[in-house]
């Protein structure tokens, strides 16, 4: 013990003792406050990020129950069973042709195959179905543009 003990030194010793005694209680309170702060910050961040989500149009949210594009297309054009069979044989023929040139073909080769396929498919359609096909393709293009606009926002 030091020789000169005065009231200030005793005060410092007592204060240090109390501070050390209450240290564990203080850290617990601090930890609780930290948890509350981080929870509040998380809620604020979640609210801000949710508020920044893009508005979704009704077209983008509608559920498409079609199995694939061909079913949707054939129903839109009201294809007969005979036309569906012809379509499948045409697509199989040109798919095999594309498969043969897959490794060595150029974009022009694939484009010419697609053009010949489309010409042959239009050959099995009636004039009314050709009109419906053009309307269907315009509708699909418009849907693609609207989806692209939603993605870019």
C-alpha positions as CSV (number, residue, x, y, z in Angstrom):
1,X,0.0,0.0,0.0
2,X,1.3,3.4,-0.8
3,X,2.4,5.7,2.0
4,X,0.2,8.7,1.0
5,X,-3.3,7.5,0.8
6,X,-5.7,10.3,0.4
7,X,-9.4,10.4,-0.2
8,X,-9.0,10.8,-4.0
9,X,-6.9,7.6,-4.2
10,X,-9.5,5.7,-2.2
11,X,-12.2,7.1,-4.5
12,X,-10.3,5.7,-7.5
13,X,-9.8,2.3,-5.9
14,X,-13.5,2.1,-5.1
15,X,-14.5,3.3,-8.5
16,X,-12.3,0.7,-10.2
17,X,-13.7,-2.0,-8.0
18,X,-17.3,-1.1,-8.8
19,X,-16.5,-0.8,-12.5
20,X,-14.9,-4.2,-12.6
21,X,-17.7,-5.7,-10.6
22,X,-20.3,-4.3,-13.0
23,X,-18.2,-5.0,-16.2
24,X,-20.1,-8.2,-17.0
25,X,-23.5,-6.4,-16.5
26,X,-22.4,-3.6,-18.8
27,X,-21.2,-5.9,-21.6
28,X,-24.5,-7.8,-21.4
29,X,-26.4,-4.5,-21.8
30,X,-24.1,-3.4,-24.6
31,X,-24.6,-6.8,-26.4
32,X,-28.4,-6.5,-26.1
33,X,-28.2,-2.9,-27.5
34,X,-26.1,-4.1,-30.4
35,X,-28.5,-6.9,-31.2
36,X,-31.4,-4.5,-31.1
37,X,-29.5,-2.0,-33.3
38,X,-28.6,-4.7,-35.9
39,X,-32.1,-6.0,-35.9
40,X,-33.5,-2.5,-36.5
41,X,-30.9,-2.0,-39.3
42,X,-31.9,-5.3,-40.9
43,X,-35.6,-4.3,-40.9
44,X,-34.8,-0.9,-42.4
45,X,-32.6,-2.5,-45.1
46,X,-35.3,-5.1,-45.9
47,X,-37.9,-2.3,-46.2
48,X,-35.8,-0.2,-48.5
49,X,-34.9,-3.1,-50.7
50,X,-38.5,-4.3,-50.9
51,X,-39.6,-0.8,-51.8
52,X,-37.2,-0.7,-54.7
53,X,-38.6,-3.7,-56.5
54,X,-39.9,-3.2,-59.9
55,X,-43.6,-2.9,-60.6
56,X,-44.8,-6.0,-62.3
57,X,-47.5,-5.8,-64.9
58,X,-50.5,-8.1,-65.1
59,X,-49.1,-9.7,-68.3
60,X,-45.8,-10.6,-66.5
61,X,-47.6,-12.2,-63.6
62,X,-50.1,-14.3,-65.4
63,X,-49.4,-18.0,-65.2
64,X,-49.0,-19.8,-68.5
65,X,-50.5,-23.2,-68.3
66,X,-49.4,-24.3,-71.7
67,X,-47.0,-27.3,-71.9
68,X,-44.8,-25.7,-74.6
69,X,-44.7,-23.2,-77.4
70,X,-45.9,-25.7,-80.0
71,X,-49.2,-26.5,-78.0
72,X,-49.9,-22.8,-77.7
73,X,-49.1,-22.1,-81.3
74,X,-51.2,-25.1,-82.6
75,X,-54.2,-24.0,-80.5
76,X,-53.9,-20.4,-81.7
77,X,-53.8,-21.6,-85.4
78,X,-56.4,-24.4,-84.8
79,X,-54.3,-26.9,-86.6
80,X,-55.8,-30.3,-87.6
81,X,-54.3,-33.6,-86.6
82,X,-53.0,-34.1,-90.2
83,X,-51.3,-30.7,-90.1
84,X,-49.8,-31.4,-86.7
85,X,-48.3,-34.7,-88.1
86,X,-47.0,-32.9,-91.1
87,X,-45.5,-30.2,-88.9
88,X,-43.7,-32.7,-86.7
89,X,-42.3,-34.5,-89.7
90,X,-41.0,-31.2,-91.2
91,X,-39.4,-30.2,-87.9
92,X,-37.7,-33.6,-87.5
93,X,-36.3,-33.5,-91.0
94,X,-34.8,-30.0,-90.6
95,X,-33.6,-30.8,-87.0
96,X,-31.7,-33.7,-88.4
97,X,-30.2,-31.4,-91.1
98,X,-29.2,-28.9,-88.4
99,X,-27.6,-31.7,-86.3
100,X,-25.4,-32.8,-89.3
101,X,-23.9,-29.3,-89.6
102,X,-23.8,-28.5,-85.9
103,X,-20.0,-28.5,-85.6
104,X,-19.1,-27.1,-89.0
105,X,-22.0,-24.9,-90.1
106,X,-22.1,-21.2,-90.2
107,X,-24.9,-18.9,-89.1
108,X,-26.0,-18.5,-92.8
109,X,-26.3,-22.3,-93.1
110,X,-28.6,-22.4,-90.1
111,X,-30.6,-19.4,-91.3
112,X,-31.1,-21.0,-94.7
113,X,-32.3,-24.2,-93.1
114,X,-34.7,-22.2,-90.9
115,X,-36.0,-20.3,-93.9
116,X,-36.7,-23.5,-95.9
117,X,-38.4,-25.0,-92.9
118,X,-40.6,-21.9,-92.4
119,X,-41.5,-21.9,-96.1
120,X,-42.5,-25.6,-96.0
121,X,-44.5,-25.1,-92.8
122,X,-46.4,-22.2,-94.4
123,X,-47.2,-24.6,-97.3
124,X,-49.3,-26.8,-95.0
125,X,-51.3,-23.8,-93.5
126,X,-54.5,-22.5,-94.9
127,X,-54.7,-18.7,-95.8
128,X,-56.7,-18.1,-92.6
129,X,-54.1,-19.9,-90.5
130,X,-51.3,-17.8,-92.2
131,X,-53.1,-14.7,-91.0
132,X,-53.5,-16.1,-87.5
133,X,-49.8,-17.1,-87.6
134,X,-48.8,-13.5,-88.5
135,X,-51.0,-12.2,-85.6
136,X,-49.6,-14.7,-83.3
137,X,-46.0,-13.8,-84.1
138,X,-46.8,-10.1,-83.6
139,X,-48.3,-10.9,-80.3
140,X,-45.2,-12.8,-79.3
141,X,-42.9,-10.0,-80.4
142,X,-44.9,-7.5,-78.3
143,X,-44.7,-9.8,-75.3
144,X,-40.9,-10.1,-75.7
145,X,-40.6,-6.3,-75.9
146,X,-42.7,-5.7,-72.8
147,X,-40.7,-8.4,-70.9
148,X,-37.4,-6.8,-72.0
149,X,-38.8,-3.4,-70.9
150,X,-39.6,-4.8,-67.5
151,X,-36.1,-6.4,-67.1
152,X,-34.4,-3.2,-68.1
153,X,-36.1,-1.0,-65.5
